[in-house]
Amino acid sequence: MADIKTVDQAEVTGKRVLVRVDFNVPLDGDVVTDDTRIRAALPTIQKLVDEGARVVLMSHLGRPAGEGFEEKFSLRPAAARLAELVDAPVVFAEDTVGPDAQAKVAALSDGEIVVLENLRFDKREKKNDPAFCEELAALGDVYVNDAFGTAHRAHASTAGVAALLPAYAGYLMESEVSTLTGMLDEPKRPFVAILGGSKVSDKIKVIDALLDKADVLIIGGGMCFTFLLAQGKTVGTSLKEEDWVERAAAMIEKAREKGVALMLPVDVVVADAFANDAKTATVSVDEIPDDMMGLDIGPETAGLYAEAIGMAKSVFWNGPMGVFEMPSFEAGTKRVALAVAENAEADTIIGGGDSVAAVNKFDLADQMTFISTGGGASMELVQGEKLPGVESLR
């Protein structure tokens, strides 16, 4: 990130610093159930507070309609949680760029924080509307982007405002981009990449990019069944994408040509219904019953995957091995998570999304080298795509 200025280079004392954070956190009513993303932004926020900045935080939460206030998507609970975590006064603005936001920003003293209401209550945010960009920019003297999780979107708060104010990367943004690009550009070898999740179509560009970089590529989750179809196997009622079978076959061939070990399941846990209490069986991938669906990798596969992970010096993991949210189908994901956690020799990066939920569920997060906060953003970075939220800081 040599060509991007970071928050350490910004003069912030006495200035209004408009910070894009990612407070898109899960809520149960008005309680934040997982504050990982709020905690991830604390180093940047506390640094600004300690240097006497007047900190103006903006974020989206969920997917509101963009037609104004919706109670269930209010950022008030996130602001309340932040107030418990940060050493500074925190006030909440009832709107994003309206009279309350303007008044509360104007009333800030050095070292104080205001959290603006959900950006996406205004449909102009996602459109990167020039007028909305100017209204946001009017609330700050300096702009800091610390929301890697939204860096793949060219919205007003991630791209537009950066053109109107002196722009800097926060600590989280800096560490996400440098860690992910550093690993992908010069991985310690062997480099093992693990991809799961439901659809090949969602991950085809990532698979393609990783086949150019990895020594071993492990495939699990629902998308493995499209690969098994490409190998001529039958997969019962498992999730499959018929129109992606040819592309999957091409990926198998590309791996062979490049000398990459592409690992697919040899056994799977099947069920007669998508339910935790379904009737289950563990079968070879050559014997999947016509009336059953695969919902996890089997124990033999998990063992082979764990063995490959144990020999790695770099590991990148994105996507679960099965429906780990149901206890009946969590074993494969858990075994892989443990293997990643137990490899103390390797640089281990968890690439956002469900993989983060999995390592948290199995209480292994503190044994990973790096956990990305941005699922979609980290995937696009791995694919080699330029992220608008990063490009706008250059």
Secondary structure, DSSP 8 states (H G I E B T S, - for coil): -TTS-BGGG---TTSEEEEE------EETTEES--HHHHHHHHHHHHHHHTT-EEEEE---S---SBS--GGG-SHHHHHHHHHHSSS-EEE-SSSSSHHHHHHHHT--TT-EEE---GGGBTTTTTT-HHHHHHHHTT-SEEEE--GGGTTS--IIIIIGGGTS-EEE-HHHHHHHHHHHHHHHS--SSEEEEE-SS-HHHHHHHHHHHHTT-SEEEE-STTHHHHHHHTT---TTS---GGGHHHHHHHHHHHHHHT-EEE--SEEEEESSSSTTS-EEEEETT---TT-EEEEE-HHHHHHHHHHHHT-SEEEEES-SS-TTSGGG-HHHHHHHHHHHH-TTSEEEE-STHHHHHHHHTT-GGGSSEE-S-HHHHHHHHTT---HHHHTT-
